[in-house]
Amino acid sequence: MASSIGSEKSVNPVLRISQLDALELNKALEQLVWSQFTNCFHGFKPGVLAHFEPEVKAFLCLILWKYTIYSKNATVGQAVLNIQYKNNLSQTEKYQPLSKHQKLWYLIFTVGGRWLEERCYDLFSNRQQQSFCKIKSCIGFGSGLLKLCGLLNFLIFLHKGTFATLTERILGIRSVFSKPQSVRQVGFEYMNRELLWHGFAEFLIYLLPLINVQKLKLKISSWCSPIAGLSSSENTLAAYCRECSLCGEWPTMPHTIGCPHVFCYYCIKSNFIFDMYFTCPKCGSEVHDLQPLKYKIEMTELHV
């Protein structure tokens, strides 16, 4: 029934990005299945699967092949993206499902080849005999040659857009859409809003480090509580030395900057180091000279 329906379908070429997305989804599915399988053995002795890992992976891939390529002519990633394999060796332009030989050779190339590479590496990794070393070198040369052919195939795929993997090119299987693609109605309102907010956020990230927040804060506080008519007499200085003009506490190691106001040494020094153009938050005077306060306050004034 599937073949009769498929024979009526026309071939719809698949975009390159869709074929690459299907390959990535297949890899993600294999990793997910393997992680879920290994979670079943957390309560066992560590390394219980180490000696049989290639065989277990091959068995899991065999199950995936049975319910994807063999039964539906498409991998899981292709099924998600509405893609399936077509027998490109047929002369007709209509859709033709994969033959049993193509499905079997697909299993041998993908699952069998991966298992052979991993198992041969384990078998010959600790062998020191000359014959085993030659076999190991031959296997390494063959693996490198296949990877080189895969790279060349990928470059051809980027140029022509067909046969994303070397296995597909050798077996003559091609990715096509299983259903005709409808015209997509894309709304750009959400994209425009996101671009606007991203641009605004990048502008703030660039602008905020250039703003002297401390100086701006002190400037605003001086506007909110302006003080006029201050004299530089010692009595006025004594009246203001009970409170630091920055932290509002009793000044520790009081210092002056040339105006009638008094500051803690650490408050005025840290602000002056942070901003060389620091001004008094009360009167706006610039820092001319940082001097310790020499005026002596009577003990009776402390309790006033």
N, C-alpha and C positions, 0 to 999 in steps of 0.2 A: 504493500500500500504506500509506504514511504517512497519507494522508487518510482511508482506511477505518478505520485504527486510531484516528486522532484523533477521528473522528466518534463513537466510542463513549465517549470520555472526557467526564466531567462537569467543569464549571468550578469551580475552587477559587480563591477570592480570595487575593491575595498581600498580605502585610503591607507597610506603607509603608517600613519600614527595609530590607526585602529588596529592594524596587525601587530605593531610593537606593544600597544596596550594589552592585547590579548596574551602575548608572551609573558609580560610582567605579571598579569593576573594568574597565569598558570604557575609561575614560580612562587608567587605568594601563597597559592593554594597548597602546593607541595610542602612548603615550610610550615604552614598551619597544620596540615595533617600530621607531619612528623612531630611537631611540638606537642600536639594533643596525644599522640601515641606514646611519646616518651614520658608524659605526665602520669601515665598508668603505672610506670615502674619507679616512681619516686620512693616507694616504700621498700624496694629491693636493695640488694647490695650494689654499691656504686660500680659502674663499668660492666653491668651484666649484659648490656647490648653492644658493647664495644667490639667484641669478636664477630658479631653477626650483623653489624650495622649495614654493610652493602646489600646483604640478602634481604634484610627487613625493608630497606628503602625500595629495593626492586619489587618486593611483593606488594607494597603499598601503591607503587606506580602502576603495577599490573592491574590492581583493582580499579584505579582511576581510569586506566586505558579501557577496561572492560565496559565501564558505564559512561564513557565519553566518546572516544574515537570509534570503538567497535559498534556501539549501539546508536549513536547520534551523529556520526561523521563530523564531530566538532569537539574541541576541548572545552573546559569549563569557562575559560576566559573568552573564547569565541562565542559561546552560547550567551554570555552576558551581553556582549556587544552585537548580537544578532548576526554572527558570522558562522560559516561552516566550510568544510573542505569540499572541493570539487575535483573530480578525476580529470585532470588536464590532458591526459593522454588520449581521451576520446576525441573523435573528429567533429562531433556535433557541438554547436554553441549552446545547446540546452544543458541544463544542469544534469550531471551524472554523478551519483554517489561513488564513494571509494570502493574499490574491489577488495575482496578478502585478502588477496596477496599484498596489496598496498597497506592495508591495516596491519597485517602481520609483520611486514618489513618495517613499518613505522614503530612497532613495538620493539623490534630487534635493534634498530638504530638508536632509539631514544633510551629505552630502559636497559636493554642488553649492553649497549656500548658504554653507558655510564657505570653499570655494575662491573663490566670487564676491566675498565680503567682503574676503579677503586680496588678491586680484589687483586689485580695483578700488581698494583703498587704495594699492597700489604704482603703479598707472597714473596716478592723479590727485593723488598726493602732491606731485609736483614741477611740476605744471601751474599756470600763473599766469593763463591766459585766463579770461574771465568765464564762458564757457559751461561750461568744465571745473569751475570753482568751484561753479557751480549744481548740476552733476551730483554733485559730491563732497558738497555739503550735503544733497542729496536722499538720497544713499546713507546718510549719517550719520544723517539723520532716520529713515529706514526701519529702520536697524539699532537705533537707540534704541527705536523703537516696538515692534519684535519683542522686545527684551529686557524692555520693560515688560509686554508680553503674556505673556512667559515667567514673569515674577514673579507676575502675577495667576493664571496657571495653577498655579504652585507653591503658592500660598496655597489655591486650591481643592483641590489634591491633598492638602494637609495636612488639609483638612476632610473630604473624601470618601474619599480613599485610592485613587483611580483616575487614570490618565493622568499619569504623573510628569513628562512633557515636553510641550511645546506640539505637537510633531510627532505624538505619539501621539494627542492629542485631535483634531487636524485630520483625521488619516487614520482615526480610529476603530479603533485597535488597542490592545488591553488586555493587561496582563501577568497570566498565570494560572500556577498550578503544573502542570507537565507530568505529575506523578505525585501521588497523594494523600499527604499528609503523615502520617507515623506519629507516635504519641505519644512524645515525647522523655523518656527517663529521665535526669534530671540528678542527678548526685551532688554534694553540697555539702561533702564532707569536705575536698577540696582547697581550695575557696574559703574555708572556715572557717579552715583552717590558714594560708593566705596572709593573711587578715585579721588573724589573731592575731599573726603575725610582723610585719606592717606596723604594727600598733598598738604592739607592743613596741619596734620600731625608732624610731618617732616619739616614744615616751616617753623613750628613751635620748637622742635628739637634743635633746629639751627639757631633760633632767636634767643631762647632762654639762657644759654650760657653767656650771652653777650650783655645781659641785663644785670646790673649790680643791685640785687634785691635788698641787701642790707642798707645801702645808701638810699634807695627809694623809700624803704620803710621809715628810716630816720627823717627823711625829708617830709613825708606825709605827716609824721607825728609832730614835727615842728610847725606845720601849717595848722594842725588841729589845736595846738596849745601855744599860740604865739606869746612871747614875753617881750615887752617893750620897756624902755626907760631904765635899763640896768646900769648901775654904776660899778666901777672897778675898785671901790673902796674896800678896806679890810672887813668892815662890818657886813657888807653884802657878800663877800667871799666866805665869811664865817657862817652866814645864814644858809648858803648853798652847799657847804661842804658836809652837811649831814646826809646827803643823798647823792649817789652816783647818777649822773645824767643819762647813763646808758642802761644799767641794770636796775636802778631804783632802790638798791640796798645801800646800807652804810658803807662808804667807800673804804676799800682795803688798799693800803699804800696809796693815799690820794695824790693825784697829779693834776696839773693844769696844762692847758694848751695855749694860753694867752688870753683867754676869755674869763669871765667871772665864774664859770661853772667848773665843777670838780668831777673827776672820773677815777674809777679804780684803775690801778696800773695795768692790770691784765686786760681790762675792758678796752681801754684806749690804745694800748699797745697792739692787741690783736686786730682791732679795727683799722689802725693805721698801717699795719703790715699788709692787711688784706686790700686796702684802698689807700694809695698814697695821696689822693685828693680828698681825704676824709674831712668832713666839717662837723662842727658841733650841732647836735640835733635840736638844741634849744634856741641858739641864736644864729647858727649858720656860719660861725667863724671857722676859718681854716686852721689847720695845725701848724703854728709857727715854730713852737719850741715846746717839747715835752719836758716839764719841770715838776719835781716833787713839791707838794704844798708845804710851805714853811710856817704857815700861820698856826699858832697854838690855840686850841680851843679849851676853855676852862671846863673842869669837870662838872660844874653846876649847869652848864649849857646842855650837857648830854641828857639830862633828866627833864629838860623842858618839853 
